[in-house]
């Protein structure tokens, strides 16, 4: 099994470490690779799109030719997890900020996003949230976080915070507004590993 972490910008090392710990706890073997250029996506059984600055990330993914590879992977059923900026990029529809900046989205999930739903960097916070299927709440870290403002009935809502959707799944795609890789709780990475089968 090979899991690729898109390594252009953002919390790359944190996801690599969290995946390593989750694999260890689940007694699973997998190779975790960092993807910086086109050509590696199609060798992966799963992908993670980490947080970062979504406009820059979107632009670089397109420029490097990785965006089209991610779309192909998504269409072929490969599990993809997007966190924070990754969630924004997975969306089919953005808010007026996305429109204004002409941000390119991957458009692989039937969701609409608000790019800065929870304010700026200094308004970052952590809070306990309920996550569908978990027996106890998850400590979610929100950093300049987005939210899902609308979705079709193909999308399963996994978590809400203050009535805003902060985690959702559509078949092989998992989108999170927060940063599970910044905690020592690996349940979300376990959830994702189960999606890989």
Secondary structure, DSSP 8 states (H G I E B T S, - for coil): -EEEEE-SSSSHHHHHHHHHHHHHHTT---EEEEE-STTSGGG-SEEEE--S-HHHHHHHHHHTTHHHHHHHHHHTT-EEEEETHHHHHHEEE--HHHHHHT------EEEEEETTTT--GGG-EEEEE--TT-SS-EEEEESS--EEEEE-TTSEEEEEETTEEEEEEETTEEEESS-GGGSS--HHHHHHHHHH-
